[in-house]
Amino acid sequence: MSEQPQGSVKSAGRALEIVEFLAEAAESQSFPQLVAALELPRSSTHGLLKTLVSAGWVELDPSTKRYSLGLKAWQIGQRYDGHRLLLESGPALMRALTDQTGETVQMARLDGVENVYIAITPSPHQMRLASNVGMRLHAHATGIGKALLSTLSDEDALHRLRQVALPRLTDKTLTEPTEIMSVVARGRDLGYFVDDEEFIDGCRCVAMPLTWPDETGVAAALSITMPTSRTDERWPHSMVEPLRRTVLQLREGMHLVGVARS
């Protein structure tokens, strides 16, 4: 179980852990499984689950005595509109970019030091990155993650990177926070970020942020991901200009939609 931040309410934190765990679990969970996985005390977990079931955040199958995510989580999720403008302006432009490049295009936001993917247009090729909306990946090892880190102040990004153990996923993965921030700084200068087989061997990515640190608005990023075998000697530059044009169009689309609704 993760440590509770200073000033937090322990029972509230544990209830959120249960909801988040069930949201990511591949199948429903028994009471012993929840207690073991989250290292929760059995005595108070019964009460927490009863409260969550009563409120609709968790569902209990009376026949199997197993718990799963409840309807309330879906209802609340539908009301979240933090990236509404992105999802209104983005999908059509993302599909056009996939049509142009033949590769998977992804949009993500940052949660801590993880990318959370909010929109994906998959490559038509049989060989492509297996990804889905809601998937979370390590920001330090992905191009889109480094683009997202670039939308933070250096102090904030460095603080986040130092709070967790950063896994080395391939021989090329950087795990030292200061080295990662040097790469982020270089990407800011270039205007784009890459993942050159840092997350998965045989996979490359070119990414750009949709906002910069001194701007306001939704912090998000866009990427083009492809197998290394489909990149040529011009990579990443062969993907930079198509991506840049789409990013500019998307930012303009967000602005126009925002102005129309203001």
Residue pairs with C-beta under 8 A, 6 or more apart in sequence:
1 14
1 17
1 38
1 39
1 40
2 17
4 10
4 13
11 44
11 48
14 38
14 40
14 44
14 45
14 48
15 48
15 51
15 52
15 57
17 38
17 40
18 34
18 38
18 40
18 45
18 48
18 49
18 52
18 58
19 52
19 57
19 58
19 69
19 73
21 29
21 34
21 37
21 38
22 29
22 58
22 67
22 68
22 69
23 69
23 73
25 68
28 61
28 64
28 66
28 67
28 68
29 37
29 66
29 67
29 68
30 65
30 66
30 67
31 45
31 46
31 49
31 65
31 67
34 40
34 45
34 49
34 67
35 41
35 42
35 45
40 48
49 58
49 60
49 67
52 58
52 70
53 59
53 60
53 67
53 70
55 70
55 72
56 70
56 71
56 72
56 75
57 69
57 70
57 72
57 73
58 67
58 68
58 69
58 70
59 67
59 68
59 69
59 70
59 71
60 66
60 67
61 67
61 68
82 109
82 218
83 109
83 118
83 218
83 220
85 218
85 254
85 257
85 258
86 107
86 118
86 119
86 210
86 218
86 220
86 250
86 254
87 118
87 119
88 253
88 257
89 250
89 253
89 254
89 257
90 107
90 119
90 222
90 250
90 253
91 119
91 121
93 246
93 249
93 250
93 253
94 105
94 107
94 119
94 120
94 121
94 222
94 246
95 105
95 121
96 246
97 105
97 121
97 224
97 242
97 243
97 246
98 104
98 105
98 121
98 122
98 123
98 124
100 242
101 224
101 226
101 239
101 242
102 123
102 124
102 125
102 230
103 123
103 125
103 128
103 224
103 225
103 226
103 230
103 239
104 120
104 121
104 122
104 123
104 128
104 129
104 131
104 224
104 225
104 226
105 120
105 121
105 222
105 223
105 224
105 225
105 246
106 117
106 119
106 120
106 131
106 144
106 222
106 223
106 225
107 117
107 118
107 119
107 120
107 220
107 221
107 222
107 223
108 115
108 116
108 117
108 118
108 144
108 145
108 148
108 220
108 221
108 223
109 115
109 116
109 118
109 148
109 218
109 219
109 220
109 221
110 116
110 139
110 145
110 148
110 149
110 151
110 152
110 219
111 136
112 160
112 164
113 138
113 139
113 140
113 145
113 149
113 160
113 161
113 163
113 164
113 166
114 136
114 137
114 138
114 139
114 145
115 136
115 137
115 138
115 139
115 142
115 144
115 145
115 148
115 221
116 134
116 135
116 136
117 131
117 132
117 133
117 134
117 135
117 136
117 137
118 133
118 220
119 133
120 131
120 132
120 133
122 128
122 131
123 129
123 226
125 230
127 227
127 229
127 230
128 225
128 226
128 227
129 200
129 203
129 225
129 226
131 225
137 145
137 199
138 145
138 166
138 167
138 169
138 199
139 145
139 146
139 148
139 149
140 146
140 149
140 161
140 166
140 173
140 174
140 175
140 180
141 166
141 167
141 169
141 170
141 173
141 174
141 195
141 198
141 199
142 195
142 198
142 199
142 205
142 207
142 223
143 193
143 194
143 195
143 205
143 206
143 207
143 223
143 225
144 193
144 195
144 205
144 207
144 221
144 222
144 223
145 195
146 180
146 183
146 184
146 187
146 193
146 195
146 207
147 187
147 192
147 193
147 207
147 208
147 209
147 221
147 222
147 223
148 209
148 219
148 220
148 221
149 157
149 160
149 161
149 180
149 181
149 184
150 157
150 184
150 187
150 188
150 193
150 209
150 212
150 213
151 209
151 211
151 212
151 213
151 219
151 220
151 221
152 160
152 213
152 219
153 213
154 181
154 184
154 185
157 181
157 184
158 177
158 178
158 181
161 177
161 180
161 181
162 177
166 175
166 177
166 180
167 173
167 175
168 175
169 198
169 199
169 200
170 197
170 198
170 199
170 200
170 201
172 196
172 197
172 198
173 198
173 199
174 180
174 183
174 198
183 193
184 193
187 193
187 194
188 212
191 208
191 240
191 244
192 206
192 207
192 208
192 236
192 240
192 243
192 244
193 206
193 207
193 208
194 204
194 205
194 206
194 207
194 236
195 203
195 204
195 205
195 207
195 225
196 204
197 203
197 204
197 228
199 205
202 227
202 228
202 229
203 225
203 226
203 227
203 228
204 225
204 226
204 227
204 228
204 231
204 235
204 236
205 223
205 224
205 225
205 226
206 223
206 224
206 235
206 236
206 239
206 240
206 243
207 221
207 222
207 223
207 224
207 243
208 221
208 222
208 223
208 243
208 244
208 247
209 219
209 220
209 221
210 217
210 218
210 219
210 220
210 221
210 222
210 247
210 250
210 251
210 254
211 217
211 218
211 219
211 220
217 254
218 254
222 243
222 246
222 247
222 250
223 243
224 239
224 242
224 243
226 239
231 238
232 238
